[in-house]
Amino acid sequence: MSPSSRSERAPLRIAMVGAAHPMRGGIAQYNALLARELSKRHEVDLVSFTRQYPAFLFPGKTQMDTTKSPFSYPATALVDTVAPWTWERAAKHLAEFRPDGLVFKYWMPFFAPAFGWIARSLQRRMRAAHSPSLPHAPNPRVVLVLDNLIPHEHRPFDASLTRWMTSVTDAYIVQSASVREDLLRLVPRARFLEVPHPVYPIFGDPRPKADARRILGLDPNEPIVLFFGFVRRYKGLDLLIEALALARRELPIRLYVLGEFYEDRAPIEARIRALDLGDAVVVRDDYVPDEQVGLWFSACDAVVLPYRSATQSGIVPIAWHLERPVLCTAVGGLPEIVRDGELGLTVPPEDPAALAAAMIRYYRENLESRFTPAIRAEKERYSWARMADAVETLVRGEPEE
């Protein structure tokens, strides 16, 4: 269905539940961007958390956004993920809104108890309030927008919690073939649409590299690569450190690591010292405020994702919007969007020598000049309008196109 024909349809009431400002991070930004896009045609009620993670489960410094002027969408904070009475409070609030659809951004089974309870309670409440004079009882369709269905780091009860969530879900949006395969393995008859992760336009437009480096006080001529986002083992920073040591035998590449450590930082620091990379690696163990993200991406030559495992990554959409090439491992859905030799380079996972060779090739062959124009054209495919269309299609229960 074309955008023009969609705009002629009756607007929907769409409820969303998930992280929102003042909570920080890519999930909150994603929800705000999707809510904003949906609100162009529909009525949207975004319900957020009063507490997303208990302190003992959150490895970062703070769950709150410190950005000076964050992008946000109005939200009502009602849900404490470890306080079931707040789940019922959220369901009551949403029942008063009487949504046609209930949308969750889903990335780990920890959220399944709260999300599943809210969905079931909302449906019960709306059926109980149904007037016999109406032909059909309302039954809001539950849609999961999946980052992951199977988490990167497995924990007890993951399988049972995932079944609890999928048993109340009507339809799914997957953002990579990797997640699609996981979904169909667990829910063989699942109804889904596959839409790539949209770009993040909230960090400003790309800047000339020289200007960004001047503002940040960086050497205008030095080869610089960027590792961005929180640090966990599956993201492979240790492998990148090994690769950098190999690459620097031929090129004086400097690595900037920008993001909080969600694991012990000491082993990384010890490896940097052991490889004599103290002057070659700059570690900033902190959350990067929104107003600085665009500068750092614009200043680097390439973004490196040395992941051991992945489904898709929210880092690539940032890089695409800011027109930065990506060097990554061929895991999960990354090779689908980082097309090797066209938009970046992909290498086998857990192979520092291959990653080092890719970095050397990137500079020796001046691949930035080839990849950047292709990324500029490619990013037009990753629109929020396309994602909103998919949500609308699934909420309406229309046939897949």
C-alpha positions as CSV (number, residue, x, y, z in Angstrom):
1,M,0.0,0.0,0.0
2,S,1.4,3.4,-1.0
3,P,2.0,6.1,1.6
4,S,-0.7,8.3,0.0
5,S,-3.4,5.5,0.3
6,R,-2.3,4.9,3.9
7,S,-2.9,8.5,4.8
8,E,-6.5,8.1,3.7
9,R,-7.2,5.3,6.2
10,A,-8.9,6.0,9.5
11,P,-6.3,6.8,12.1
12,L,-5.5,4.2,14.8
13,R,-4.9,4.4,18.5
14,I,-1.5,2.9,19.1
15,A,-0.1,2.3,22.5
16,M,3.7,1.8,23.0
17,V,5.4,0.5,26.1
18,G,9.2,0.9,26.6
19,A,12.0,3.1,27.6
20,A,11.6,6.9,27.0
21,H,13.3,10.1,28.1
22,P,14.6,10.9,30.7
23,M,16.0,7.4,30.4
24,R,19.0,7.3,28.1
25,G,20.2,5.1,25.3
26,G,19.3,3.8,21.9
27,I,16.1,2.1,22.9
28,A,14.6,5.3,24.3
29,Q,15.7,7.2,21.2
30,Y,14.2,4.5,19.0
31,N,10.9,4.6,20.8
32,A,10.7,8.4,20.5
33,L,11.5,8.4,16.8
34,L,9.0,5.7,16.1
35,A,6.3,7.4,18.2
36,R,6.9,10.6,16.4
37,E,6.6,9.0,13.0
38,L,3.4,7.1,14.0
39,S,1.9,10.3,15.5
40,K,1.9,11.9,12.0
41,R,-1.1,9.7,11.2
42,H,-2.3,8.1,14.4
43,E,-2.9,8.8,18.1
44,V,0.0,7.5,20.1
45,D,0.3,6.9,23.8
46,L,3.8,6.1,25.0
47,V,4.1,4.5,28.4
48,S,7.6,4.4,30.0
49,F,9.4,3.0,33.0
50,T,9.7,4.5,36.4
51,R,12.5,2.0,36.8
52,Q,13.9,0.1,33.9
53,Y,16.5,-2.0,35.8
54,P,17.1,-2.5,39.5
55,A,20.5,-1.0,40.4
56,F,22.1,-4.4,41.1
57,L,21.3,-5.5,37.5
58,F,22.5,-2.3,35.8
59,P,26.2,-2.2,35.2
60,G,26.4,1.4,34.0
61,K,26.8,4.6,36.0
62,T,23.3,6.0,35.5
63,Q,20.2,5.1,33.6
64,M,19.3,8.8,33.1
65,D,20.1,10.9,30.1
66,T,22.4,13.9,30.7
67,T,22.1,15.3,27.2
68,K,21.4,19.1,27.2
69,S,18.7,19.0,24.6
70,P,17.6,15.4,24.1
71,F,15.2,14.2,21.5
72,S,12.1,12.9,23.2
73,Y,8.4,12.2,22.8
74,P,5.9,12.8,25.6
75,A,5.6,9.7,27.7
76,T,3.9,8.6,30.9
77,A,6.2,6.8,33.3
78,L,4.2,4.0,35.0
79,V,6.1,0.7,34.8
80,D,8.6,-0.6,37.3
81,T,9.9,-3.8,35.8
82,V,10.3,-5.5,39.2
83,A,7.0,-4.2,40.8
84,P,4.0,-6.2,39.4
85,W,1.4,-3.8,40.8
86,T,2.8,-1.1,38.5
87,W,2.2,-3.4,35.5
88,E,-1.5,-3.4,36.4
89,R,-1.4,0.3,36.8
90,A,-0.1,0.6,33.3
91,A,-2.7,-1.8,31.9
92,K,-5.4,0.3,33.5
93,H,-4.0,3.5,32.0
94,L,-3.8,1.9,28.5
95,A,-7.3,0.4,28.8
96,E,-8.6,4.0,29.2
97,F,-6.8,4.9,26.0
98,R,-8.5,1.9,24.2
99,P,-5.8,1.2,21.7
100,D,-6.1,-0.7,18.5
101,G,-2.6,-2.0,18.9
102,L,0.0,-2.4,21.6
103,V,3.7,-2.1,20.5
104,F,6.7,-3.2,22.5
105,K,10.4,-2.8,21.6
106,Y,11.8,-6.1,22.7
107,W,15.4,-7.0,23.2
108,M,15.8,-9.3,26.2
109,P,13.6,-11.8,28.2
110,F,14.1,-9.7,31.4
111,F,11.2,-7.6,30.2
112,A,8.9,-10.5,29.3
113,P,7.1,-10.7,32.7
114,A,6.1,-7.0,32.7
115,F,5.3,-6.8,29.0
116,G,3.4,-10.0,28.9
117,W,1.4,-9.1,32.0
118,I,0.5,-5.7,30.6
119,A,-0.6,-7.1,27.3
120,R,-2.8,-9.8,28.9
121,S,-4.3,-7.4,31.5
122,L,-5.1,-4.8,28.9
123,Q,-6.9,-7.3,26.7
124,R,-8.9,-8.6,29.7
125,R,-9.8,-5.1,30.7
126,M,-11.0,-4.1,27.3
127,R,-13.1,-7.2,26.9
128,A,-14.7,-6.6,30.3
129,A,-15.6,-3.1,29.4
130,H,-17.1,-4.1,26.0
131,S,-20.6,-3.0,25.4
132,P,-23.0,-5.7,24.1
133,S,-24.4,-3.2,21.6
134,L,-21.1,-3.3,19.7
135,P,-20.6,-6.1,17.2
136,H,-17.1,-7.1,18.2
137,A,-15.2,-7.1,21.5
138,P,-12.0,-5.0,21.3
139,N,-8.8,-7.0,21.3
140,P,-5.8,-4.8,20.7
141,R,-3.2,-6.5,18.6
142,V,0.2,-7.0,20.2
143,V,3.2,-6.3,18.1
144,L,6.8,-6.9,19.1
145,V,9.6,-4.9,17.3
146,L,12.5,-7.2,17.8
147,D,16.1,-6.3,18.4
148,N,16.7,-9.8,19.7
149,L,14.5,-12.7,20.5
150,I,17.4,-14.8,21.7
151,P,19.7,-12.7,23.9
152,H,23.4,-12.4,23.3
153,E,24.2,-13.5,26.8
154,H,22.1,-16.5,27.9
155,R,20.6,-16.7,31.4
156,P,18.4,-19.1,33.2
157,F,14.7,-19.0,32.3
158,D,15.3,-17.2,29.0
159,A,13.3,-19.9,27.1
160,S,10.3,-19.9,29.4
161,L,10.2,-16.1,29.6
162,T,10.4,-15.9,25.8
163,R,7.5,-18.4,25.4
164,W,5.4,-16.3,27.9
165,M,5.9,-13.2,25.7
166,T,5.4,-14.9,22.3
167,S,2.2,-16.6,23.5
168,V,0.5,-13.2,23.7
169,T,2.0,-11.7,20.6
170,D,0.1,-11.4,17.4
171,A,2.8,-10.2,15.0
172,Y,6.4,-9.2,14.9
173,I,8.8,-6.8,13.1
174,V,12.2,-8.2,12.5
175,Q,15.1,-6.0,11.4
176,S,17.5,-8.7,10.0
177,A,17.5,-12.1,8.5
178,S,19.3,-13.4,11.6
179,V,16.4,-12.4,13.9
180,R,13.9,-13.7,11.3
181,E,15.5,-17.1,11.5
182,D,15.5,-17.0,15.3
183,L,11.8,-16.1,15.3
184,L,10.7,-18.8,12.9
185,R,12.7,-21.4,14.8
186,L,10.9,-20.5,18.0
187,V,7.5,-19.5,16.5
188,P,7.3,-21.3,13.2
189,R,3.9,-19.8,12.2
190,A,4.7,-16.3,13.3
191,R,3.3,-13.4,11.3
192,F,6.0,-10.8,10.7
193,L,7.3,-8.1,8.5
194,E,11.0,-7.5,7.9
195,V,12.1,-3.9,7.9
196,P,15.7,-2.7,8.4
197,H,16.6,-0.7,11.4
198,P,16.1,3.0,10.5
199,V,18.8,5.5,10.8
200,Y,19.2,7.9,13.8
201,P,18.7,11.5,12.5
202,I,18.9,13.0,16.0
203,F,22.6,13.6,16.2
204,G,22.7,16.3,13.5
205,D,24.0,16.2,10.0
206,P,27.4,15.0,9.0
207,R,30.1,17.5,9.5
208,P,33.3,17.9,7.4
209,K,35.9,15.7,9.1
210,A,38.4,18.6,9.5
211,D,35.8,20.7,11.3
212,A,34.8,17.9,13.7
213,R,38.5,17.2,14.5
214,R,39.2,20.8,15.1
215,I,36.3,21.1,17.5
216,L,37.4,17.9,19.4
217,G,41.0,18.9,19.4
218,L,42.1,15.9,17.3
219,D,45.0,15.6,14.9
220,P,43.7,16.6,11.4
221,N,45.8,14.0,9.6
222,E,46.0,11.0,12.0
223,P,44.3,7.7,11.0
224,I,41.4,7.4,13.6
225,V,38.9,4.5,14.0
226,L,36.0,4.5,16.5
227,F,34.6,1.8,18.8
228,F,31.3,3.2,20.1
229,G,28.7,2.1,22.6
230,F,28.7,0.1,25.9
231,V,31.4,-2.5,26.3
232,R,30.5,-6.2,26.8
233,R,32.4,-9.3,25.9
234,Y,30.2,-10.1,22.9
235,K,31.2,-6.8,21.3
236,G,34.8,-8.0,21.0
237,L,36.8,-4.9,22.1
238,D,39.6,-7.2,23.2
239,L,39.8,-8.6,19.6
240,L,40.0,-5.1,18.2
241,I,42.9,-4.3,20.6
242,E,44.7,-7.3,19.3
243,A,44.0,-6.3,15.7
244,L,45.1,-2.7,16.3
245,A,48.5,-4.0,17.6
246,L,48.9,-5.9,14.3
247,A,47.7,-3.0,12.1
248,R,50.1,-0.5,13.7
249,R,53.1,-2.4,12.4
250,E,52.2,-0.8,9.1
251,L,50.0,2.3,9.9
252,P,49.9,4.6,13.0
253,I,46.2,4.1,13.6
254,R,44.7,5.5,16.7
255,L,41.6,3.9,18.3
256,Y,39.0,5.9,20.3
257,V,36.8,3.7,22.6
258,L,33.7,5.8,23.6
259,G,31.2,4.1,25.9
260,E,30.6,2.7,29.3
261,F,32.1,-0.6,30.4
262,Y,29.4,-3.0,31.3
263,E,32.1,-5.5,32.4
264,D,35.5,-5.3,34.2
265,R,37.7,-2.8,32.5
266,A,40.9,-4.1,34.0
267,P,41.6,-6.9,31.4
268,I,41.3,-4.4,28.5
269,E,43.6,-2.0,30.2
270,A,46.1,-4.8,31.0
271,R,46.1,-5.9,27.3
272,I,46.6,-2.4,26.1
273,R,49.7,-2.1,28.4
274,A,51.0,-5.6,27.4
275,L,50.8,-4.7,23.7
276,D,52.4,-1.3,24.3
277,L,49.4,0.5,22.9
278,G,49.1,3.2,25.7
279,D,49.5,6.0,23.2
280,A,47.4,4.4,20.5
281,V,44.2,3.7,22.4
282,V,42.0,6.4,24.0
283,V,39.4,5.0,26.4
284,R,36.5,7.2,27.6
285,D,34.5,5.0,29.9
286,D,31.4,7.1,29.9
287,Y,28.0,7.6,28.1
288,V,28.4,10.0,25.2
289,P,25.8,12.8,25.3
290,D,23.7,13.3,22.1
291,E,25.3,16.6,21.3
292,Q,28.8,14.9,21.0
293,V,27.8,11.8,19.0
294,G,27.7,13.5,15.6
295,L,31.1,15.1,16.2
296,W,32.8,11.9,17.1
297,F,31.4,9.9,14.1
298,S,32.2,12.8,11.7
299,A,35.7,13.0,13.1
300,C,36.7,9.3,12.6
301,D,37.7,7.6,9.4
302,A,35.6,4.5,10.1
303,V,33.6,2.8,12.8
304,V,34.7,-0.7,13.8
305,L,32.3,-3.4,15.2
306,P,34.4,-6.4,16.1
307,Y,31.5,-8.3,17.5
308,R,31.6,-12.0,18.4
309,S,27.8,-12.2,18.0
310,A,25.1,-9.9,16.8
311,T,21.6,-9.7,15.4
312,Q,21.7,-6.2,14.1
313,S,23.3,-3.1,15.6
314,G,22.0,0.3,16.5
315,I,25.5,1.6,15.8
316,V,25.3,1.0,12.1
317,P,22.2,3.3,11.6
318,I,24.1,6.0,13.4
319,A,27.1,5.5,11.2
320,W,24.9,5.5,8.0
321,H,23.1,8.7,9.0
322,L,26.5,10.4,9.6
323,E,28.0,8.8,6.5
324,R,30.7,6.9,8.1
325,P,31.9,3.5,6.7
326,V,31.9,0.5,8.9
327,L,34.4,-2.3,9.4
328,C,32.8,-5.2,11.1
329,T,32.7,-9.0,11.6
330,A,30.3,-11.1,9.5
331,V,28.0,-12.1,12.3
332,G,24.2,-12.0,12.6
333,G,22.6,-9.4,10.4
334,L,25.7,-7.2,10.1
335,P,26.7,-8.5,6.6
336,E,23.2,-7.7,5.3
337,I,23.6,-4.0,5.9
338,V,27.4,-3.6,5.8
339,R,27.8,-4.9,2.2
340,D,31.4,-6.0,1.9
341,G,33.4,-3.8,-0.5
342,E,30.5,-1.5,-1.1
343,L,29.6,0.2,2.2
344,G,32.4,-1.2,4.4
345,L,34.4,-4.3,5.0
346,T,33.4,-7.5,6.7
347,V,35.8,-10.1,8.2
348,P,35.4,-13.4,10.0
349,P,34.6,-13.1,13.7
350,E,37.3,-13.7,16.4
351,D,40.1,-13.2,13.8
352,P,42.3,-10.2,14.8
353,A,44.6,-10.8,11.9
354,A,41.8,-10.5,9.4
355,L,40.5,-7.3,11.1
356,A,43.9,-5.8,11.1
357,A,44.2,-6.6,7.4
358,A,40.9,-4.9,6.8
359,M,42.0,-1.7,8.6
360,I,45.2,-1.6,6.6
361,R,43.4,-2.2,3.3
362,Y,40.9,0.5,4.2
363,Y,43.6,3.1,4.4
364,R,45.9,1.8,1.7
365,E,43.2,1.7,-0.9
366,N,41.5,4.9,0.3
367,L,38.2,3.1,0.6
368,E,36.6,5.9,2.4
369,S,36.3,7.8,-0.8
370,R,34.5,4.9,-2.4
371,F,32.2,3.9,0.5
372,T,31.0,7.3,1.6
373,P,29.0,8.3,-1.5
374,A,27.4,4.8,-1.5
375,I,26.4,5.2,2.1
376,R,24.9,8.6,1.3
377,A,22.6,6.9,-1.2
378,E,22.0,3.8,0.9
379,K,20.7,5.6,4.0
380,E,17.6,6.7,2.2
381,R,16.3,3.1,2.4
382,Y,16.4,3.2,6.2
383,S,13.4,5.5,7.0
384,W,11.1,5.8,10.0
385,A,8.2,6.1,7.6
386,R,8.8,2.5,6.4
387,M,8.9,1.2,10.0
388,A,5.7,3.1,10.9
389,D,4.0,1.6,7.8
390,A,4.9,-1.9,9.0
391,V,3.5,-1.2,12.5
392,E,0.3,0.1,11.0
393,T,0.0,-2.9,8.7
394,L,0.4,-5.4,11.6
395,V,-1.9,-3.4,14.0
396,R,-4.6,-3.4,11.3
397,G,-4.1,-7.2,10.7
398,E,-3.8,-6.6,7.0
399,P,-2.2,-9.2,4.6
400,E,1.5,-8.9,4.2
401,E,2.5,-7.1,1.0
